[in-house]
């Protein structure tokens, strides 16, 4: 089975334009992500999918392949599909370009599912949720079945609509979703060719399109999320953390 990793890296981020090129302790953000992804043991290949020549140059400088994709593509999944549709592969791992602390181990946890449990449509990651995350609309929750397959994703505090987590004595009703995915190439094509679903638009969560299409999404439990960079404030926090760790 051929598994490839793709790092979608768009220049025109709404909240942080030029984010893949910002300097993090002497290296552009995209370089951190590439170097972490290269430590995967299961990826046959790694590609950066971008719409910007400057990001292309930064990626090539650290020895990774680059696929140029259209700026108007609406999502990272669409950018990945455009990058790999003519490549012979079975599984694609979506490695977020704003996750500079991503590890090969994390990538391989996603990829391994497709080796252990074929056929699989999608896999993603989640970790135990805190009270603060449960109440935050910026933290996406996922409810799973007994086989750790996703039942639903939401920005709301599901499933605690009637009885609250403290009343029940557990936060195990849901997990905090981490937006890193792996897809079979076949399902990625189906996903990108389908129109956005009503539930997807209502929650502003593209993974709900996959559930609407009937996909089976395996949820891999990890201890915690790596620190992503969505805003300049996130970058400052990460700088401080790395400084404390001597990195």
C-alpha positions as CSV (number, residue, x, y, z in Angstrom):
1,X,0.0,0.0,0.0
2,X,1.4,3.4,-1.0
3,X,0.8,6.2,1.5
4,X,1.8,9.8,0.8
5,X,1.8,12.9,2.9
6,X,0.7,16.3,1.6
7,X,1.2,19.6,3.4
8,X,-1.3,22.2,2.1
9,X,0.2,25.6,2.6
10,X,-1.7,28.6,1.4
11,X,-0.2,32.1,1.5
12,X,-3.4,34.1,1.9
13,X,-4.6,33.0,5.4
14,X,-7.4,35.3,6.6
15,X,-6.1,35.5,10.2
16,X,-2.4,35.3,9.4
17,X,-1.3,36.2,5.8
18,X,2.0,34.6,4.8
19,X,1.9,32.3,7.8
20,X,3.9,29.4,6.2
21,X,6.9,31.7,5.8
22,X,6.9,33.4,9.2
23,X,10.1,32.9,11.2
24,X,10.1,30.6,14.1
25,X,13.4,30.5,15.9
26,X,15.4,31.0,12.7
27,X,13.4,28.8,10.4
28,X,10.2,29.4,8.3
29,X,7.1,27.6,9.8
30,X,6.8,25.4,6.7
31,X,10.3,24.1,7.3
32,X,9.4,22.9,10.8
33,X,6.4,21.0,9.5
34,X,8.4,19.4,6.6
35,X,11.2,18.3,9.0
36,X,8.7,16.8,11.4
37,X,6.8,15.0,8.6
38,X,10.0,13.6,7.2
39,X,10.4,11.5,10.3
40,X,7.4,9.3,9.4
41,X,8.3,5.7,8.7
42,X,5.1,4.9,6.7
43,X,5.0,7.7,4.1
44,X,6.3,6.7,0.7
45,X,6.5,10.4,-0.4
46,X,5.9,13.9,0.9
47,X,4.6,16.9,-1.1
48,X,3.9,20.5,-0.2
49,X,0.8,21.8,-2.0
50,X,0.9,25.5,-2.4
51,X,-0.3,28.5,-4.4
52,X,2.7,30.7,-3.8
53,X,6.2,30.7,-5.4
54,X,7.8,31.9,-2.1
55,X,6.4,28.9,-0.2
56,X,7.5,26.7,-3.1
57,X,11.1,28.1,-2.8
58,X,11.1,27.6,1.0
59,X,9.9,24.0,0.7
60,X,12.3,23.1,-2.1
61,X,15.1,24.5,0.0
62,X,14.6,21.8,2.5
63,X,14.4,19.0,-0.1
64,X,10.7,18.4,-0.5
65,X,8.6,18.1,-3.6
66,X,6.1,20.8,-4.4
67,X,2.8,20.8,-6.3
68,X,1.5,24.2,-7.4
69,X,-2.3,24.5,-6.9
70,X,-4.9,27.2,-7.6
71,X,-5.4,30.0,-5.1
72,X,-9.1,29.8,-5.3
73,X,-9.4,26.2,-4.0
74,X,-11.8,26.4,-1.0
75,X,-10.2,24.0,1.4
76,X,-7.0,22.2,2.3
77,X,-8.7,18.9,1.2
78,X,-9.3,20.4,-2.3
79,X,-5.7,21.5,-2.5
80,X,-4.5,18.0,-1.5
81,X,-6.8,16.4,-4.1
82,X,-5.5,18.7,-6.8
83,X,-1.9,17.8,-5.9
84,X,-2.4,14.0,-5.9
85,X,-5.1,13.2,-8.4
86,X,-2.6,12.1,-11.0
87,X,-0.3,10.4,-8.6
88,X,-0.5,6.6,-8.0
89,X,-1.2,6.1,-4.4
90,X,-3.7,4.4,-2.0
91,X,-3.8,6.7,1.0
92,X,-3.2,10.4,1.5
93,X,-2.3,12.0,4.9
94,X,-3.3,15.7,5.3
95,X,-0.5,17.3,7.3
96,X,-1.5,20.8,8.4
97,X,1.1,23.3,7.3
98,X,0.6,25.3,10.5
99,X,1.5,22.4,12.9
100,X,5.3,23.0,13.3
101,X,5.6,20.4,16.1
102,X,4.0,17.6,14.1
103,X,5.8,14.3,14.5
104,X,6.4,11.3,12.4
105,X,4.8,9.2,15.1
106,X,1.6,11.2,14.9
107,X,1.4,10.8,11.1
108,X,2.1,7.1,11.4
109,X,-0.8,6.6,13.9
110,X,-3.1,7.8,11.1
111,X,-1.5,5.9,8.3
112,X,-1.4,2.6,10.3
113,X,-5.2,2.4,10.4
114,X,-5.3,1.9,6.7
115,X,-2.8,-1.0,7.0
116,X,-4.6,-2.6,10.0
117,X,-8.3,-2.0,9.0
118,X,-8.8,-1.8,5.3
119,X,-11.0,-0.7,3.7
120,X,-11.2,2.6,5.5
121,X,-12.5,5.9,4.2
122,X,-10.9,8.4,6.6
123,X,-9.1,8.6,9.9
124,X,-8.5,11.5,12.2
125,X,-7.1,12.3,15.7
126,X,-8.6,13.4,19.0
127,X,-7.6,13.7,22.6
128,X,-9.4,13.9,26.0
129,X,-11.3,17.1,26.4
130,X,-11.2,19.7,29.2
131,X,-14.1,21.7,30.6
132,X,-12.6,24.9,28.9
133,X,-12.4,23.1,25.5
134,X,-15.9,21.6,26.0
135,X,-17.4,25.1,26.3
136,X,-15.3,26.8,23.6
137,X,-16.9,27.1,20.2
138,X,-13.3,27.1,18.7
139,X,-12.7,23.6,20.0
140,X,-14.3,21.0,17.8
141,X,-15.9,18.0,19.7
142,X,-16.3,14.5,18.3
143,X,-18.6,11.8,19.6
144,X,-17.6,8.3,18.7
145,X,-19.2,4.8,18.8
146,X,-17.8,1.8,20.5
147,X,-15.4,1.1,17.7
148,X,-14.0,4.7,17.9
149,X,-15.7,5.7,14.6
150,X,-17.0,9.3,14.5
151,X,-20.8,9.7,15.0
152,X,-20.8,13.5,14.8
153,X,-18.6,16.6,15.1
154,X,-19.7,19.9,16.6
155,X,-18.6,23.2,18.0
156,X,-21.2,22.8,20.7
157,X,-20.8,20.9,24.0
158,X,-22.2,17.6,22.6
159,X,-23.5,15.3,24.0
160,X,-24.0,17.3,27.2
161,X,-27.2,19.2,26.2
162,X,-29.4,17.9,29.1
163,X,-26.9,16.5,31.7
164,X,-23.6,18.3,32.1
165,X,-20.3,16.5,32.3
166,X,-19.7,17.3,36.0
167,X,-23.2,15.9,36.8
168,X,-22.4,12.7,35.0
169,X,-18.9,12.6,36.5
170,X,-17.1,12.1,33.2
171,X,-16.0,14.0,30.2
172,X,-15.8,10.8,28.1
173,X,-18.9,11.6,26.2
174,X,-16.8,13.4,23.6
175,X,-13.2,14.0,22.6
176,X,-11.4,17.2,21.4
177,X,-10.9,16.8,17.7
178,X,-7.5,17.5,16.1
179,X,-7.8,18.6,12.5
180,X,-5.4,16.2,10.9
181,X,-6.7,13.6,8.5
182,X,-5.9,10.6,6.3
183,X,-8.1,9.5,3.4
184,X,-8.2,6.7,0.9
185,X,-7.5,8.3,-2.5
186,X,-10.9,7.0,-3.7
187,X,-12.8,8.7,-0.9
188,X,-10.9,11.9,-1.2
189,X,-12.0,12.2,-4.8
190,X,-15.6,11.5,-3.8
191,X,-15.4,14.1,-1.0
192,X,-14.0,16.8,-3.2
193,X,-16.4,16.3,-6.0
194,X,-19.4,16.4,-3.7
195,X,-21.2,19.7,-2.9
196,X,-21.0,21.0,0.7
197,X,-23.6,19.4,2.9
198,X,-26.2,21.4,4.9
199,X,-24.8,20.1,8.2
200,X,-21.3,21.1,7.0
201,X,-22.3,24.6,6.2
202,X,-24.3,25.0,9.5
203,X,-21.4,24.0,11.7
204,X,-18.6,25.2,9.3
205,X,-16.9,21.8,9.6
206,X,-15.9,20.1,6.4
207,X,-15.6,16.7,8.0
208,X,-19.4,16.7,8.4
209,X,-19.6,16.3,4.6
210,X,-17.8,13.0,4.9
211,X,-20.3,11.8,7.5
212,X,-23.1,13.0,5.3
213,X,-21.7,11.0,2.4
214,X,-21.7,7.9,4.6
215,X,-18.0,7.7,5.2
216,X,-16.5,5.7,8.1
217,X,-14.1,7.9,10.0
218,X,-11.8,6.2,12.4
219,X,-10.8,8.4,15.4
220,X,-7.4,7.7,16.8
221,X,-6.9,8.7,20.4
222,X,-3.8,10.5,21.4
223,X,-2.8,12.1,24.7
224,X,-2.7,15.7,23.6
225,X,-2.6,18.0,20.6
226,X,0.6,19.6,19.3
227,X,0.5,23.4,19.4
228,X,-0.8,24.8,16.0
229,X,-0.4,28.4,14.7
230,X,-3.5,30.1,13.6
231,X,-2.7,33.7,14.7
232,X,0.4,35.8,15.5
233,X,-0.5,35.3,19.2
234,X,-0.2,31.5,18.7
235,X,3.2,32.1,17.2
236,X,4.3,34.1,20.2
237,X,3.1,31.4,22.6
238,X,5.0,28.8,20.6
239,X,8.1,30.9,20.6
240,X,7.9,31.1,24.4
241,X,7.3,27.3,24.8
242,X,10.3,26.4,22.5
243,X,12.5,28.9,24.4
244,X,11.6,27.2,27.7
245,X,12.3,23.8,26.3
246,X,15.7,25.0,24.9
247,X,14.7,24.2,21.3
